[in-house]
Amino acid sequence: MKTIGLIGGTSWTSTIEYYRVLNEEVARRLGGLNCCQMVIYNVQFSELEGAMHSGRWDDAANILSTAAGKLQAAGADAVVMCSNLIHRMYDQVQGAVEVPVLHLGDALAADIKAKGYKKVALLGARHTMQETFYRGRIAEKSGAEILIPNDADCQYIDTAIFSRMCANVYLDEDRARFLSIIAELQAQGAEAVILGCTELPVLLPETPIPQLSSIDLHCLYAVNWAMAA
């Protein structure tokens, strides 16, 4: 088994889920006391989030690239970034290391294509929804149309994520609003919804249309890579 390196702390609550799913999936496949071979570098999220929200994307990329380099030095054979939004800096991070950085969007695109979805909703941080670095890659590789909420809903989602969920605060009123947003996208033809923020599967254990959990699919993608002959 190859060693997976996790850039965690983005936030720590979702990193826990990555750790759990990776270990559960390896144990499911191999049985016994087997677990996932990995190393984790936990970034200081206050610094990373501050850089991103003030538009200092180069500073954010440097934080992530440094983390990737430390994982490579610790023996990681590939790097997994435990957040959707930070894939905005994917090219800089991949350019900083020799080992592959396993793109979350590729994991989602493969699942969408395998299931034959033609229209898929996307929820996540505002930049993740409204910019093309993420949904554009998914659309190109899956062939599906990616639907996003209106501007007001995008802002609400972004605020809920960074003001509450990243601090491990999950409210029923947020859950109700998110489900209403999903229903609106379903009415526009969405056949499934990408939970494109690693906190969202915690908020939304059930959705009115099939959900594509970015954490679960990224972890399965990474385990497939690590256990490939």
Beta strands, then each sheet from edge to edge (+ up, - down):
strand 1: 4-8
strand 2: 38-42
strand 3: 78-81
strand 4: 119-124
strand 5: 145-147
strand 6: 192-196
strand 7: 211-213
sheet 1: 2+ 1+ 3+
sheet 2: 5+ 4+ 6+ 7+
end
